[in-house]
């Protein structure tokens, strides 16, 4: 029995090779792996002694040889194959332990050059893995150190791995090489300015009980690169397993939190904010957000951008919530929530780095890809297009509302007072319908003057301005760009409303 060992990830390889040797395997190795094994006192055969040919081209060519691949690919059940091995003095190789040059880690380094990247493209490793995996009927292929223990256990018990295990390891090896090649192809295509193909690789985080509804199957996958404001990479500190809808809502809430550097809290339901506020501290932000809509927050999600204190946790505790998210939970907060066994607590990395990330949306038979909408213009007085100009206090609220409305389903209208949402109108088929919902909500809460209104898209008619004036709106921020902008401006001037055009829309379908 012979085993060929050549790994970049050397976790546990000395122990693995030593155990194989004790089980009667001849150990063949290359380069740094051979050095590590020899230094441990293990007897090792150099790959060059197998091939009868030296490593050349600075190690680029060492295992690409018939005495390696013949020993891997020959079918043991075919007399002609075995006769050809004997005729060419080739011995079979029964186990391959290989993992690949760290290409992904190399290109992740800041300032890496194309030359460095190319030198970390493994050629021989993938070839050996593919050859061994193809002949899984006779060859055990191991590319993951986590599989060493299982392989050794089966060899000790049965004298070899089982066919089912070899099949599973074969599939894993092909997955390993496919993922490796996709990283290389993506890197090279980007350097060449090509985008005709898209390769995606995500690791399964968990199987979900069901999807949006109980009759739909669902699975949650995460990208292997950690990013900020990600529920996929959050640390769950307590509560039930996340559901499909929980994950969607949590993601929506985190996208809103990302907008704010001052103490901020958002309550969210069905992917729309039901209450959001800034405050001098987290306690004030939570109180204002909760007061904005005490009804809708029931069964919702709360996200904050400061470590959650025991004091704020006490305020949240009486309300039924599905999830609370924060960058950290103080011990007192965890103690307060300890009795709420089903409440999911998620610790989420929040570092205010607005990295451009791709957003994927599936459609029947296709996939839409766009950059996540992390841009948001500051609303300034120079954007004002009306006779009346906003006060400084109104500008603060206009900026707050403008950052919230981009995360409300279109057509979206958000009404704001004193750094908190007073009304939210989401997802209506016409904008005045959304405005009616938001303004009526603000009125029901007792907000009837000094309000500001934010719209994610332009106002196509002056009817929204007319309506807003009846509910105490004194300033409006919108993208502008309608062929009837002059009508809206005229109506705003007539009603004494300040109107500002940002020149940037934030549709969210």
Buried (B, 14 or more C-beta within 10 A) or exposed (E): BBBBBBBBEBEBBBBBBBBBBEEEBBBBBBBEBBEBBEEEEBEBBBBBEBBEBEBEEEEEBBBBBEBBBBBBBBEBEEEEBBEBBEEEEBBBBBBBBBBBBBBBEBBEEEEBEEEEBEBBBBBBBBBBBBBBBBBBEBBBBBBBBEBBEBBBEBBEEEEBBEEEBBBBBBEBBBBBBEBBBBBBEBBBBEEEEEEEEEEEBEEEBEEBEBBEEEEEEBEBEBBEEEBBBBBBBBEBBBBBEBBBBBBBBBBBBBBBBBBBEEBBBBBBBBBBBBBBBBBEEBBBBBBBBBEBBEEBBBEBBBBBBBBBBBBBBBBBBEBEBBBBBBBEBBEBBBEBBEEBEEBBBBBBBBEEEBEEBEEEEEEEEEEEEEEBBBEBBEBEBEBBBBEBEBBEEBBBBBBBBBBBBBBBBBBBBBBBBBBBBBBBBBBBEEBBBBBBBBBBBBBEBEBBEBBBBBBBBBBBBBBBBBBBBEBBBBBBBBBBBBEEBEBBBBBBBBBEBBBBBBEBBBEBE
